[in-house]
Amino acid sequence: MKRVVVTGLGALTPIGNDVNEFWNNAVNGVSGAARITRFDPSLFKTRFACEVKGFTPEKYLDRNEIKRSDPFTQYAIYVAAAALEDSGLDIKSMDPFDIGVIWGSGQGGMSTFEEEVKNYTLGNFVPRFSPFFVPRLISNMASGMISMKFGLMGINYTAVSACATSNTAIMDAFNYIRLGKAKVFVTGGSEAPITEASIGGFTSMKAMSNNNDNPELASRPFDVSRDGFVMGEGAGALILEEYEHAKSRGAKIYAELIGASMTADAYHMTATHPEGLGAAKAMNLAMEEAGIKPSDIDYLNTHATSTPVGDISEIKAIMKVFGDDTANLSISATKSMTGHLLGAAGAIESILCIKAINNGIIPPTINTTSLDPEIPASLNIVTGTALKKTVNIAMNNTFGFGGHNSIVIFRKL
């Protein structure tokens, strides 16, 4: 099997519109939560979210690309362009069939769907749909538009596994490179779910926090007073490259991707398995593939969305995997700052894992002041402020509606 490394990064998040800004704000515990500006939320039970701020798509997209694409696709192209730029790849000198795109989005063009259906109903149900309705809506358009933008003709598709989506995309790209099917992949995920339908739907499920008076404090993973997740939006991109190819061109290498796995809970449409069985198996499989043991992992970026049931099921999974072997393990839940980016969560959290490896700093879990008593005291959950620590190996957990569990592991080179 060929080795796979990360040679480029791109981020667009509620706490930063590039990787450095995102990283610095994460390390400093900045919250991205505030009252929703995308629409008037006054009639909604939840009136806040973690929005992307000051987004300027013109930096990487032309007028026609902006007009013809939903925000989730704009976010995808933006971070893909930044990651390719960061990688230093001369893609024009490469065989275009050697470069693929595997992208992820849990919802796709939700705002496009909402806008077109509104226009249809407000227009007395006269069918005057935009010719761009379907192309803007479908989830695979982000991967397609990235390939068109940069002339990438290799394997190209979109993975969908709800909130585990972008880790699934990363895993698929990893495996194709290992099998020799491509030399480079643009991979990651994007999501633009801050719409009336999306906020309303998740609110009706009682999945989201209602702390409208203090939105910046609302996402509080593992805290005894947590009351639901905070919606986020944005995108993250990784350039995965076959190690010898990267080495031969003198590429800057951020980290090596050494293990990835997926399992299913086969339990419930929206709830994780209460004992964390699927999540625990996925973590074990990823470590087995990486050839490491639990004590080798320095940092775990948890899925931890701040829901009462989900956080504890993940803790139970962690304890099944690590048992008493947690002395070296540091844990944080960065959704406390970014909110939950759904299908893009794994990509931006993988970037934080990689930056933790590069910088020897673990971003904190903010807002968590009183740990749930079900959480064992032996676990080192980094709260309040960042932790300086050598990180050689980092794991990222993601779980999605439908029972999807997707895990990726990175190592310092």
NORURZI-V54111 format. One record per residue. N is the residue number from 0. RES is the residue in one letter. PHI is phi as a letter, one per 20 degrees, with the letter a starting at -180 (999 if undefined). Layout:
BEGIN
n:N res:RES phi:PHI
n:N res:RES phi:PHI
END
This chain:
BEGIN
n:0 res:M phi:999
n:1 res:K phi:f
n:2 res:R phi:e
n:3 res:V phi:c
n:4 res:V phi:c
n:5 res:V phi:d
n:6 res:T phi:c
n:7 res:G phi:b
n:8 res:L phi:c
n:9 res:G phi:b
n:10 res:A phi:b
n:11 res:L phi:b
n:12 res:T phi:c
n:13 res:P phi:f
n:14 res:I phi:c
n:15 res:G phi:r
n:16 res:N phi:e
n:17 res:D phi:b
n:18 res:V phi:f
n:19 res:N phi:f
n:20 res:E phi:f
n:21 res:F phi:g
n:22 res:W phi:f
n:23 res:N phi:f
n:24 res:N phi:f
n:25 res:A phi:f
n:26 res:V phi:f
n:27 res:N phi:e
n:28 res:G phi:m
n:29 res:V phi:e
n:30 res:S phi:e
n:31 res:G phi:e
n:32 res:A phi:e
n:33 res:A phi:a
n:34 res:R phi:g
n:35 res:I phi:f
n:36 res:T phi:d
n:37 res:R phi:f
n:38 res:F phi:b
n:39 res:D phi:f
n:40 res:P phi:e
n:41 res:S phi:f
n:42 res:L phi:e
n:43 res:F phi:e
n:44 res:K phi:f
n:45 res:T phi:d
n:46 res:R phi:d
n:47 res:F phi:b
n:48 res:A phi:a
n:49 res:C phi:d
n:50 res:E phi:e
n:51 res:V phi:f
n:52 res:K phi:c
n:53 res:G phi:m
n:54 res:F phi:f
n:55 res:T phi:c
n:56 res:P phi:f
n:57 res:E phi:f
n:58 res:K phi:f
n:59 res:Y phi:c
n:60 res:L phi:d
n:61 res:D phi:e
n:62 res:R phi:g
n:63 res:N phi:f
n:64 res:E phi:f
n:65 res:I phi:f
n:66 res:K phi:f
n:67 res:R phi:e
n:68 res:S phi:c
n:69 res:D phi:f
n:70 res:P phi:g
n:71 res:F phi:f
n:72 res:T phi:f
n:73 res:Q phi:g
n:74 res:Y phi:g
n:75 res:A phi:f
n:76 res:I phi:f
n:77 res:Y phi:g
n:78 res:V phi:f
n:79 res:A phi:f
n:80 res:A phi:f
n:81 res:A phi:f
n:82 res:A phi:f
n:83 res:L phi:f
n:84 res:E phi:f
n:85 res:D phi:f
n:86 res:S phi:f
n:87 res:G phi:m
n:88 res:L phi:f
n:89 res:D phi:e
n:90 res:I phi:f
n:91 res:K phi:f
n:92 res:S phi:e
n:93 res:M phi:e
n:94 res:D phi:f
n:95 res:P phi:f
n:96 res:F phi:f
n:97 res:D phi:e
n:98 res:I phi:c
n:99 res:G phi:d
n:100 res:V phi:c
n:101 res:I phi:c
n:102 res:W phi:d
n:103 res:G phi:b
n:104 res:S phi:b
n:105 res:G phi:f
n:106 res:Q phi:d
n:107 res:G phi:m
n:108 res:G phi:e
n:109 res:M phi:f
n:110 res:S phi:f
n:111 res:T phi:f
n:112 res:F phi:g
n:113 res:E phi:f
n:114 res:E phi:f
n:115 res:E phi:f
n:116 res:V phi:f
n:117 res:K phi:f
n:118 res:N phi:f
n:119 res:Y phi:f
n:120 res:T phi:f
n:121 res:L phi:f
n:122 res:G phi:e
n:123 res:N phi:l
n:124 res:F phi:m
n:125 res:V phi:e
n:126 res:P phi:f
n:127 res:R phi:d
n:128 res:F phi:f
n:129 res:S phi:f
n:130 res:P phi:f
n:131 res:F phi:e
n:132 res:F phi:g
n:133 res:V phi:f
n:134 res:P phi:g
n:135 res:R phi:f
n:136 res:L phi:f
n:137 res:I phi:f
n:138 res:S phi:f
n:139 res:N phi:f
n:140 res:M phi:f
n:141 res:A phi:f
n:142 res:S phi:f
n:143 res:G phi:f
n:144 res:M phi:f
n:145 res:I phi:f
n:146 res:S phi:f
n:147 res:M phi:f
n:148 res:K phi:g
n:149 res:F phi:d
n:150 res:G phi:m
n:151 res:L phi:e
n:152 res:M phi:d
n:153 res:G phi:e
n:154 res:I phi:g
n:155 res:N phi:b
n:156 res:Y phi:a
n:157 res:T phi:d
n:158 res:A phi:e
n:159 res:V phi:c
n:160 res:S phi:b
n:161 res:A phi:l
n:162 res:C phi:f
n:163 res:A phi:e
n:164 res:T phi:g
n:165 res:S phi:f
n:166 res:N phi:f
n:167 res:T phi:f
n:168 res:A phi:f
n:169 res:I phi:f
n:170 res:M phi:f
n:171 res:D phi:f
n:172 res:A phi:f
n:173 res:F phi:g
n:174 res:N phi:f
n:175 res:Y phi:f
n:176 res:I phi:f
n:177 res:R phi:g
n:178 res:L phi:e
n:179 res:G phi:n
n:180 res:K phi:e
n:181 res:A phi:a
n:182 res:K phi:e
n:183 res:V phi:b
n:184 res:F phi:c
n:185 res:V phi:e
n:186 res:T phi:b
n:187 res:G phi:q
n:188 res:G phi:a
n:189 res:S phi:b
n:190 res:E phi:b
n:191 res:A phi:c
n:192 res:P phi:e
n:193 res:I phi:e
n:194 res:T phi:c
n:195 res:E phi:f
n:196 res:A phi:f
n:197 res:S phi:f
n:198 res:I phi:f
n:199 res:G phi:f
n:200 res:G phi:f
n:201 res:F phi:f
n:202 res:T phi:f
n:203 res:S phi:f
n:204 res:M phi:e
n:205 res:K phi:m
n:206 res:A phi:e
n:207 res:M phi:d
n:208 res:S phi:f
n:209 res:N phi:d
n:210 res:N phi:f
n:211 res:N phi:f
n:212 res:D phi:f
n:213 res:N phi:c
n:214 res:P phi:g
n:215 res:E phi:f
n:216 res:L phi:d
n:217 res:A phi:f
n:218 res:S phi:e
n:219 res:R phi:c
n:220 res:P phi:g
n:221 res:F phi:m
n:222 res:D phi:f
n:223 res:V phi:f
n:224 res:S phi:e
n:225 res:R phi:f
n:226 res:D phi:c
n:227 res:G phi:p
n:228 res:F phi:e
n:229 res:V phi:d
n:230 res:M phi:f
n:231 res:G phi:c
n:232 res:E phi:b
n:233 res:G phi:p
n:234 res:A phi:a
n:235 res:G phi:b
n:236 res:A phi:c
n:237 res:L phi:c
n:238 res:I phi:e
n:239 res:L phi:e
n:240 res:E phi:b
n:241 res:E phi:f
n:242 res:Y phi:g
n:243 res:E phi:f
n:244 res:H phi:f
n:245 res:A phi:f
n:246 res:K phi:f
n:247 res:S phi:f
n:248 res:R phi:e
n:249 res:G phi:m
n:250 res:A phi:f
n:251 res:K phi:f
n:252 res:I phi:d
n:253 res:Y phi:f
n:254 res:A phi:a
n:255 res:E phi:d
n:256 res:L phi:e
n:257 res:I phi:d
n:258 res:G phi:a
n:259 res:A phi:b
n:260 res:S phi:b
n:261 res:M phi:c
n:262 res:T phi:b
n:263 res:A phi:c
n:264 res:D phi:f
n:265 res:A phi:l
n:266 res:Y phi:c
n:267 res:H phi:b
n:268 res:M phi:g
n:269 res:T phi:c
n:270 res:A phi:e
n:271 res:T phi:f
n:272 res:H phi:f
n:273 res:P phi:f
n:274 res:E phi:d
n:275 res:G phi:m
n:276 res:L phi:f
n:277 res:G phi:f
n:278 res:A phi:f
n:279 res:A phi:f
n:280 res:K phi:f
n:281 res:A phi:f
n:282 res:M phi:f
n:283 res:N phi:f
n:284 res:L phi:f
n:285 res:A phi:f
n:286 res:M phi:f
n:287 res:E phi:f
n:288 res:E phi:f
n:289 res:A phi:f
n:290 res:G phi:m
n:291 res:I phi:c
n:292 res:K phi:d
n:293 res:P phi:g
n:294 res:S phi:f
n:295 res:D phi:e
n:296 res:I phi:e
n:297 res:D phi:e
n:298 res:Y phi:b
n:299 res:L phi:c
n:300 res:N phi:e
n:301 res:T phi:e
n:302 res:H phi:f
n:303 res:A phi:j
n:304 res:T phi:e
n:305 res:S phi:n
n:306 res:T phi:e
n:307 res:P phi:g
n:308 res:V phi:e
n:309 res:G phi:f
n:310 res:D phi:f
n:311 res:I phi:f
n:312 res:S phi:f
n:313 res:E phi:f
n:314 res:I phi:f
n:315 res:K phi:f
n:316 res:A phi:f
n:317 res:I phi:f
n:318 res:M phi:f
n:319 res:K phi:f
n:320 res:V phi:f
n:321 res:F phi:e
n:322 res:G phi:l
n:323 res:D phi:e
n:324 res:D phi:e
n:325 res:T phi:d
n:326 res:A phi:g
n:327 res:N phi:e
n:328 res:L phi:e
n:329 res:S phi:d
n:330 res:I phi:c
n:331 res:S phi:b
n:332 res:A phi:c
n:333 res:T phi:f
n:334 res:K phi:f
n:335 res:S phi:f
n:336 res:M phi:d
n:337 res:T phi:e
n:338 res:G phi:m
n:339 res:H phi:d
n:340 res:L phi:e
n:341 res:L phi:l
n:342 res:G phi:f
n:343 res:A phi:e
n:344 res:A phi:g
n:345 res:G phi:f
n:346 res:A phi:f
n:347 res:I phi:f
n:348 res:E phi:f
n:349 res:S phi:f
n:350 res:I phi:f
n:351 res:L phi:f
n:352 res:C phi:f
n:353 res:I phi:f
n:354 res:K phi:f
n:355 res:A phi:f
n:356 res:I phi:f
n:357 res:N phi:f
n:358 res:N phi:d
n:359 res:G phi:m
n:360 res:I phi:c
n:361 res:I phi:d
n:362 res:P phi:f
n:363 res:P phi:e
n:364 res:T phi:e
n:365 res:I phi:e
n:366 res:N phi:m
n:367 res:T phi:e
n:368 res:T phi:d
n:369 res:S phi:c
n:370 res:L phi:f
n:371 res:D phi:g
n:372 res:P phi:f
n:373 res:E phi:f
n:374 res:I phi:e
n:375 res:P phi:f
n:376 res:A phi:f
n:377 res:S phi:f
n:378 res:L phi:f
n:379 res:N phi:e
n:380 res:I phi:e
n:381 res:V phi:f
n:382 res:T phi:c
n:383 res:G phi:n
n:384 res:T phi:c
n:385 res:A phi:f
n:386 res:L phi:d
n:387 res:K phi:e
n:388 res:K phi:a
n:389 res:T phi:f
n:390 res:V phi:d
n:391 res:N phi:e
n:392 res:I phi:c
n:393 res:A phi:c
n:394 res:M phi:d
n:395 res:N phi:c
n:396 res:N phi:d
n:397 res:T phi:b
n:398 res:F phi:c
n:399 res:G phi:c
n:400 res:F phi:g
n:401 res:G phi:n
n:402 res:G phi:n
n:403 res:H phi:e
n:404 res:N phi:c
n:405 res:S phi:c
n:406 res:I phi:c
n:407 res:V phi:c
n:408 res:I phi:c
n:409 res:F phi:d
n:410 res:R phi:c
n:411 res:K phi:f
n:412 res:L phi:e
END
